[in-house]
């Protein structure tokens, strides 16, 4: 695949991209902007972005966003924002009345990711240096939280940063988990196996 449009069409044919607003975001956010090797930008594979980190395989990003189902005007936390690709996708979906905050532990990637995102969505998105706490408790609650690195178990400190009825999508070991909260603060979990991610901490 040689263009972002071809990548999006491929993900649609594969049945990974389904939701119109998510498809629109993938068309608007060119993956080439967020990788180090432009000639590989549209391959369906994870790619190194420096500092021992990677940008996730497009198929996996699409799968996770389809589980997350972000909506316009929402407040979303993007943990492990890397080069800013998922932050930008989410920012496109929430629009100028929404807000997306990416957090990243590698200082160089905070700068790299923010440069990428700032040029596209300066009003509704930002990327911050991750602190000692997991997530961003001082900005909670969030309508949805996306995590792009694997935890060993569901982190309760992140679950607590969701609104009631909020949704968390994250890798746990070799699975992608969708956690949906209810008004009583309890939650239901769906598990999808067969994935690999860098560790969260």
Phi and psi in degrees as a GROMACS rama.xvg file:
@    title "Ramachandran Plot"
@    xaxis  label "Phi"
@    yaxis  label "Psi"
@TYPE xy
-115.908  -6.88304  UNK-2
-136.68  160.66  UNK-3
-64.108  -36.0608  UNK-4
-61.7146  -40.3272  UNK-5
-65.5836  -38.5162  UNK-6
-62.3849  -45.5985  UNK-7
-63.5336  -43.4144  UNK-8
-62.4158  -38.5807  UNK-9
-62.5595  -45.6275  UNK-10
-65.2622  -32.2094  UNK-11
-69.8327  -45.0959  UNK-12
-61.4121  -35.2606  UNK-13
-74.1058  -8.23346  UNK-14
79.8397  14.4773  UNK-15
-86.7829  -45.1784  UNK-16
-90.9234  124.577  UNK-17
-132.013  -36.7186  UNK-18
-84.5674  126.874  UNK-19
-52.1647  -44.6917  UNK-20
-67.9164  -29.9912  UNK-21
-76.0689  -39.3875  UNK-22
-59.8463  -43.9358  UNK-23
-59.9701  -41.0128  UNK-24
-63.7151  -43.085  UNK-25
-63.1042  -34.2828  UNK-26
-70.7424  -35.3274  UNK-27
-79.2261  -28.901  UNK-28
-104.66  103.33  UNK-29
-77.0715  119.865  UNK-30
-59.859  -26.5966  UNK-31
-56.6882  -31.5252  UNK-32
-66.0567  -21.1248  UNK-33
-112.23  8.50159  UNK-34
-117.153  166.155  UNK-35
-91.446  -28.5857  UNK-36
-114.931  97.4364  UNK-37
-60.1388  -29.7803  UNK-38
-69.9123  -13.6564  UNK-39
-108.555  6.12506  UNK-40
-57.6732  -33.3895  UNK-41
-104.478  12.7712  UNK-42
-79.1549  146.34  UNK-43
-85.4031  68.1443  UNK-44
-151.43  156.982  UNK-45
-70.1087  145.757  UNK-46
-131.489  145.294  UNK-47
-67.4986  140.366  UNK-48
-121.494  14.1029  UNK-49
95.0743  162.624  UNK-50
56.7604  36.3991  UNK-51
61.2121  26.8731  UNK-52
-120.02  161.51  UNK-53
-131.65  158.752  UNK-54
-93.6471  131.482  UNK-55
-65.7921  156.24  UNK-56
-56.6491  132.833  UNK-57
-52.4493  -39.1173  UNK-58
-58.4243  -40.407  UNK-59
-72.1353  -41.4488  UNK-60
-59.7417  -46.2921  UNK-61
-61.6017  -44.1742  UNK-62
-59.74  -44.1021  UNK-63
-69.399  -38.3963  UNK-64
-69.785  -34.0856  UNK-65
-65.0054  -35.8386  UNK-66
-68.7915  -41.2185  UNK-67
-67.973  -37.9731  UNK-68
50.7845  58.201  UNK-69
-63.8996  152.293  UNK-70
-127.774  156.772  UNK-71
-55.9111  145.686  UNK-72
76.0285  0.657115  UNK-73
-79.9902  161.34  UNK-74
-105.891  119.762  UNK-75
-128.076  140.566  UNK-76
-106.629  131.419  UNK-77
-116.729  99.8748  UNK-78
-90.1218  123.967  UNK-79
82.4234  53.2923  UNK-80
-71.9989  -17.2419  UNK-81
56.6481  -124.682  UNK-82
-82.4825  0.667134  UNK-83
98.2031  3.04589  UNK-84
-61.8888  -51.767  UNK-85
-67.7177  -34.6554  UNK-86
-60.5454  -43.1524  UNK-87
-67.3538  -42.6954  UNK-88
-58.7318  -46.3664  UNK-89
-65.0089  -39.7284  UNK-90
-62.9635  -38.6758  UNK-91
-61.4754  -40.6724  UNK-92
-71.2433  -43.9486  UNK-93
-72.5321  -25.9025  UNK-94
75.1167  -178.631  UNK-95
-69.9044  -15.1824  UNK-96
-92.472  -1.99636  UNK-97
-104.428  -176.036  UNK-98
-150.055  134.634  UNK-99
-127.22  128.558  UNK-100
-118.278  118.423  UNK-101
-93.3737  142.04  UNK-102
-125.263  139.334  UNK-103
-144.109  136.777  UNK-104
-85.843  -21.565  UNK-105
-87.5402  113.298  UNK-106
-54.7444  -40.584  UNK-107
-64.1768  -33.9492  UNK-108
-75.5562  -29.2127  UNK-109
-57.9486  -46.518  UNK-110
-67.9339  -45.9894  UNK-111
-62.2038  -47.808  UNK-112
-63.5578  -41.7114  UNK-113
-68.0053  -36.7747  UNK-114
-60.8502  -40.8268  UNK-115
-65.5119  -43.3177  UNK-116
-79.4316  -37.586  UNK-117
-59.2543  -35.9025  UNK-118
-70.8344  -15.3744  UNK-119
-109.026  -45.4244  UNK-120
-136.141  59.4284  UNK-121
-67.1165  -23.337  UNK-122
-79.2228  -37.3768  UNK-123
-112.712  1.35095  UNK-124
-134.162  152.39  UNK-125
-154.7  160.1  UNK-126
-127.373  130.294  UNK-127
-119.619  157.59  UNK-128
-69.2334  129.053  UNK-129
-65.9259  140.75  UNK-130
-96.701  -162.418  UNK-131
-68.944  -37.7038  UNK-132
-76.228  147.236  UNK-133
-78.7491  128.047  UNK-134
91.1081  -143.752  UNK-135
-149.134  70.3514  UNK-136
-59.4475  -28.7608  UNK-137
-70.0328  -15.8973  UNK-138
-105.172  -2.7481  UNK-139
-66.2334  156.079  UNK-140
-91.1616  160.698  UNK-141
-116.243  145.396  UNK-142
-69.392  -37.1331  UNK-143
-146.693  148.349  UNK-144
-131.896  129.819  UNK-145
-112.926  132.29  UNK-146
-120.489  131.194  UNK-147
-110.885  17.4536  UNK-148
-137.068  152.246  UNK-149
-83.3292  127.32  UNK-150
-91.1368  160.856  UNK-151
-83.047  -22.8008  UNK-152
-155.598  167.416  UNK-153
-62.8842  120.347  UNK-154
-79.8708  110.257  UNK-155
-61.0896  -30.4152  UNK-156
-66.6797  -24.9881  UNK-157
-82.4323  -41.1313  UNK-158
-56.0338  -38.4664  UNK-159
-67.4294  -14.7778  UNK-160
-89.5846  1.27946  UNK-161
-85.1901  149.332  UNK-162
-66.212  162.002  UNK-163
-64.1415  132.124  UNK-164
78.3782  10.9425  UNK-165
-74.6749  165.615  UNK-166
-127.365  134.8  UNK-167
-121.066  130.134  UNK-168
-122.279  126.172  UNK-169
-156.463  155.438  UNK-170
-79.9861  136.665  UNK-171
-126.675  111.659  UNK-172
55.5646  -117.426  UNK-173
-105.972  24.7776  UNK-174
-123.659  156.758  UNK-175
-104.044  127.169  UNK-176
-114.246  135.726  UNK-177
-110.479  122.952  UNK-178
-115.157  124.95  UNK-179
-118.249  121.724  UNK-180
-84.8123  155.223  UNK-181
-118.264  176.421  UNK-182
-62.0613  -22.0666  UNK-183
-87.4059  -2.15173  UNK-184
89.4007  -1.79811  UNK-185
-81.4447  168.097  UNK-186
-145.661  153.307  UNK-187
-108.318  147.546  UNK-188
-125.719  132.383  UNK-189
-113.745  136.022  UNK-190
-119.204  133.902  UNK-191
-123.657  115.459  UNK-192
-91.318  162.781  UNK-193
100.491  37.5473  UNK-194
-128.248  162.151  UNK-195
-135.495  133.771  UNK-196
-138.882  160.944  UNK-197
-69.7816  153.367  UNK-198
-69.089  149.187  UNK-199
-67.8913  -44.2418  UNK-200
